[in-house]
Amino acid sequence: MFQTTLRLRPYSRGFYLITEAIENALKACTLKNGIVHIFIKHTSASLTINENADPSVRTDMEAFFNDTCDDKEYFIHTYEGDDDMPAHLKGSLLGSSVIIPLTEGRLNLGIWQGVYLGEHRDHTSGREIVITVVGT
C-alpha cells in the first residue's frame, strides 16, 4: 500500500484540472497496478472526473452548480459567509472522492478524462487531498 497527502494551492471558486498534480504525487509510489483512491479532506470542495480538453466544460459546470445551489433565501447555515451552505451542497452532490485504476504505474483514465477539484468557496487557504494506492 502507498499513501501520501497532497497540499493544493488556494484556488478561487470554480473547477480545476488537478490530474497532473496527482500524477506527480504518484511518482513516489512503487506499485504498478491497483486502485487509486483520491479523497479531499474538506466539506466545501469536491472531486469529480470529467472532460479534460475543453475548458468550457468547467465553466458550464460552475454555472450549473451555481444556478442549482447558490442564493437560496431559506439557507440558515451561513457561519462562514453566504457561500458556506452552497459550498456544502455542491460538495455533497459531487462527492469527496474518486477511484481510478492504476495500470503500469499510471492513472488509467479515458483519453478525455481528468480529475477536477471543485472549489466551492470564494476564498480558501488551499486544500488537502489524501491519495491511497492498493495494489501490486
N, C-alpha and C positions, 0 to 999 in steps of 0.2 A: 504494500500500500504506500501511496505517496500523498502528502498533504502540504499545502502552502497557503499563506494568506497574501492576497494581492491588494495593495492600497491604491485606489484610483484617485486621480487628482479631482478637485472640485469641478463640476460641470454646472452650467445653467440648466434651467428646465428644458427638457427635450429628450430625444432618443439618440444614442450614440453607439457606433460600432466599437466594440471592445475586444473583438476576436484576436487581434494582433497582440494585445496586452496579455491575454490568456495564453496564447501560443508561446509568448516569451517566457511566461512563468513556468510553462510546462517543459522548458528546455532542461530544467534541473531534475526532471523525472526520468528514471532509468527504465520504467515499464514501457513496453512497446504496444501491447494490445490490452484492451479492457474497456472500462466505463469511466468517463469523466463526469463528476458531479460538481456543478458550479452553484454556489449559494451566496446570496447577498445578505449581509447582516443588518438590514435596515427595513423599517416598515413603510417608508415613504419613497422607496425606489423599487425597481423591479428588473428582472432579467427575462428576455424572450429571444427567440430565434426568428429571423425574418430576412427579407431581401438585403443583400449586401452590396448591390451595384448602384442602384438609383436612389440618391438621397431624398428624392421627393416622397418615397415611401415613408421615411422617418418623419418628414414634415406632415404628411397626411395622418399618420398615426397620432402625432401630437395633437393635431386639430381635432381628430375624432374623440380622443380621450378627454381633451379639454371641454368639448361640447357635451360629452356624456356626464362628466363628473364635476366640473367647476361651477362656482357661483350659485349654489343651491341655498336659498334663503332659510331652509329648515335645518342646516347644519348647526350644531351646538358645540362641537369639538373644534375649537379654534385657538387652543392654548399657545401654539407657535405661529399663529397668523392665519390669514384667510386661505392659504394654500395647504394647510395642515390636513384637514379631513379629505379634500380631493386627492391629496398625495397618498393617503392610506387606502382609499378606494381603488385608485389606479394600481397600487402595489398588490392589492388583493386580487384584482381582476387578472393581472398579467402573471403574477407569481414571483416567488423569491428564489427559484432555482430552475436550472435546465440540466438535462443529462444528454451527453453526446458520446458516441462510441470513439474509442481511441484505436487507431489502426496504424501499425508500423510507426508509432510514436507521434502521430498527427491526429488532430481532430478530424473525424470522418463526417464532415458537413457536406451538404449538397453544393453544387457549383455556385448557386446564387444565394447561399445561406451565410449568415453571420450572426454573432451573438450581440444583442443590444443591451446596453444599460438604459433603462427608462428612468430618467431623473425627473421626479415629480414635484420637487420643491424649487422655489425661486432661487434660493441661496443655500449652499451646503459647504461643509469643510472637507468634502471627499467621502468616499465610500470604501468599505472593506468587503472583499469577496474571498470566500474560502473555496479552494479548488482541491478536490479529493479524487484520486485515481485508484481504482481497484482493478487489478489485472495481472498480467504476466509479462 
